[in-house]
Amino acid sequence: MTIAAKSQVFGEVAEPYATMPAPATLSLERSLPAPIDLVWAYLTESGKRAKWFAGGPMEPREGGAVTLTFRNGDLSGGETNPNGTRPPGGVDHVMQGVIIAYAPPLLLAFNWSSDGTGSEAAFELTSRGPETRLVVTHRRLDSHKQLLGVAAGWHTHIGILIDLLSERPPRRFWPEHARLLKVYEARFAS
């Protein structure tokens, strides 16, 4: 089942929705306002990645370990989660995985579990001069609930990355994620 992407507008930036090109698979494409080497740094360097997604160490090779520590409330100023609380130390979730593809600066992919049984996220980059085309594909999503959360999550995280690369204040993670979760529930109704 393929669901066509339609654009939504944040300020003056049109952001298409994620699509479902195959069962248990999401794809999200964006044009990022930065050269490919800078985008690669925001994917692979913990300090930069922590500003829009999740920090943590990453061994830069296929088979290398990756740890992602999510502090979503810190992405836009220390806000509380949808329950109105802040988790201990501000950590929402920690993911331990394995890099399954590493080809700088064009491809990064990792498994969301250290034993290789989890879902897989891939980031494909294409240079377009001063901009970069990013395609995020997340495969092997094991439930409809996970698919919805991943769609809203990637949409929100990539939106924050675009804000940072555009040198504007990042959108607030939790309100944006909650809004997009409702949008994706309607778009991907089972």
C-alpha positions as CSV (number, residue, x, y, z in Angstrom):
1,M,0.0,0.0,0.0
2,T,1.5,3.3,-1.0
3,I,0.1,6.6,0.4
4,A,0.9,9.7,-1.5
5,A,2.7,12.6,0.2
6,K,1.0,16.0,0.5
7,S,2.8,19.0,1.7
8,Q,2.2,20.9,4.9
9,V,3.6,24.3,5.5
10,F,5.6,25.5,8.6
11,G,6.1,29.2,8.1
12,E,7.4,29.3,4.6
13,V,8.8,25.8,4.4
14,A,6.7,23.1,2.7
15,E,7.3,19.6,4.3
16,P,5.8,16.6,2.6
17,Y,4.4,13.8,4.8
18,A,6.1,10.5,5.2
19,T,4.9,7.8,2.8
20,M,4.4,4.0,3.2
21,P,6.1,2.6,0.1
22,A,5.7,-1.0,1.3
23,P,4.2,-2.7,4.3
24,A,5.9,-2.0,7.6
25,T,8.1,0.7,5.9
26,L,8.1,4.5,6.1
27,S,9.9,6.9,3.8
28,L,10.5,10.6,4.3
29,E,12.2,12.9,1.8
30,R,13.5,16.4,2.5
31,S,15.6,19.0,0.8
32,L,18.0,20.3,3.5
33,P,19.5,23.9,3.3
34,A,23.1,22.8,3.8
35,P,25.9,21.1,1.9
36,I,26.2,17.3,2.2
37,D,29.3,17.3,4.4
38,L,27.5,19.4,7.0
39,V,24.4,17.2,6.9
40,W,26.7,14.1,7.3
41,A,28.2,15.7,10.4
42,Y,24.7,16.2,11.8
43,L,24.0,12.5,11.3
44,T,27.2,11.1,12.6
45,E,28.7,13.5,15.2
46,S,27.1,13.0,18.7
47,G,27.1,16.7,19.7
48,K,25.5,17.8,16.4
49,R,23.0,14.9,16.3
50,A,21.9,15.6,19.9
51,K,20.7,19.0,18.8
52,W,18.0,17.6,16.5
53,F,17.6,13.8,17.2
54,A,19.6,11.9,19.8
55,G,23.2,12.0,21.0
56,G,25.5,9.1,21.8
57,P,28.5,7.3,20.5
58,M,28.7,5.8,17.0
59,E,31.5,3.6,15.7
60,P,32.0,4.8,12.1
61,R,32.0,1.5,10.3
62,E,29.7,-1.3,9.3
63,G,29.2,-3.6,12.3
64,G,30.0,-0.7,14.6
65,A,27.9,0.0,17.7
66,V,25.5,2.9,17.9
67,T,23.9,4.3,21.1
68,L,21.2,6.9,20.7
69,T,20.1,8.8,23.9
70,F,16.9,10.6,23.3
71,R,16.3,13.8,25.2
72,N,13.3,15.1,23.2
73,G,12.3,17.8,25.7
74,D,15.8,19.4,25.4
75,L,15.6,19.8,21.7
76,S,13.5,23.0,22.1
77,G,14.2,24.3,25.5
78,G,13.5,21.7,28.2
79,E,9.8,21.1,27.7
80,T,7.8,18.4,29.4
81,N,6.5,15.3,27.6
82,P,2.8,14.7,26.8
83,N,2.3,13.4,30.4
84,G,3.4,16.8,31.7
85,T,6.6,15.3,33.3
86,R,10.3,15.2,32.6
87,P,11.9,11.7,32.7
88,P,14.9,11.2,35.1
89,G,17.8,13.1,33.7
90,G,15.7,14.2,30.8
91,V,16.3,10.9,29.0
92,D,13.2,9.7,27.2
93,H,14.7,6.5,25.7
94,V,18.1,4.9,24.9
95,M,18.5,2.7,21.8
96,Q,21.5,0.4,21.3
97,G,22.0,-0.7,17.7
98,V,24.4,-1.8,15.1
99,I,25.5,0.1,11.9
100,I,24.5,-1.9,8.9
101,A,25.7,0.5,6.2
102,Y,28.3,3.3,6.4
103,A,29.4,5.0,3.2
104,P,30.4,8.7,4.0
105,P,28.8,11.0,3.0
106,L,26.1,9.2,1.1
107,L,24.6,6.4,3.3
108,L,24.2,5.6,6.9
109,A,21.9,2.8,8.2
110,F,21.5,1.1,11.5
111,N,19.5,-1.5,13.2
112,W,17.5,-0.4,16.3
113,S,18.6,-3.4,18.4
114,S,22.1,-4.7,19.2
115,D,21.1,-8.2,18.2
116,G,19.9,-7.2,14.7
117,T,16.2,-8.1,15.2
118,G,14.8,-4.6,15.4
119,S,13.7,-2.1,12.8
120,E,16.1,-0.5,10.5
121,A,16.7,3.2,9.6
122,A,18.6,4.4,6.6
123,F,19.7,7.9,5.7
124,E,20.5,8.4,2.0
125,L,22.1,11.8,1.1
126,T,22.5,13.3,-2.4
127,S,24.4,16.6,-2.9
128,R,22.5,19.3,-4.7
129,G,25.1,22.1,-4.5
130,P,24.4,24.2,-1.5
131,E,21.6,21.8,-0.5
132,T,21.3,18.1,0.3
133,R,18.5,15.7,-0.5
134,L,17.8,13.4,2.4
135,V,15.7,10.3,2.2
136,V,15.0,8.5,5.5
137,T,13.6,5.0,5.2
138,H,12.6,3.1,8.3
139,R,11.9,-0.6,7.7
140,R,10.6,-3.6,9.7
141,L,8.2,-1.7,11.8
142,D,6.4,-4.3,13.8
143,S,3.1,-2.7,14.7
144,H,0.7,0.0,13.5
145,K,1.4,1.9,16.7
146,Q,5.1,1.8,16.1
147,L,4.6,3.0,12.5
148,L,2.6,6.0,13.7
149,G,5.1,6.9,16.3
150,V,8.0,6.6,13.9
151,A,6.3,8.7,11.3
152,A,5.5,11.5,13.7
153,G,9.0,11.2,15.2
154,W,11.0,11.4,12.0
155,H,8.8,14.2,10.7
156,T,9.4,16.2,13.9
157,H,13.1,15.4,14.2
158,I,13.9,16.2,10.6
159,G,11.8,19.5,10.9
160,I,14.0,20.5,13.9
161,L,17.1,19.7,11.8
162,I,15.8,21.9,9.0
163,D,15.2,24.7,11.6
164,L,18.8,24.4,12.9
165,L,20.3,24.4,9.4
166,S,18.1,27.4,8.5
167,E,19.4,29.2,11.6
168,R,16.0,29.7,13.1
169,P,14.6,28.6,16.5
170,P,13.6,24.9,16.5
171,R,10.0,24.0,16.6
172,R,8.9,22.6,20.0
173,F,9.3,18.8,19.9
174,W,6.4,17.5,22.0
175,P,3.6,19.7,20.7
176,E,4.7,19.1,17.2
177,H,5.0,15.3,17.7
178,A,1.5,15.2,19.3
179,R,0.0,17.1,16.4
180,L,1.7,15.0,13.8
181,L,0.7,11.8,15.5
182,K,-2.9,12.7,15.0
183,V,-2.2,13.6,11.4
184,Y,-0.5,10.2,10.8
185,E,-3.3,8.3,12.6
186,A,-5.7,9.8,10.0
187,R,-3.3,9.2,7.0
188,F,-2.4,5.6,7.9
189,A,-5.7,4.5,9.3
190,S,-5.8,0.7,9.3
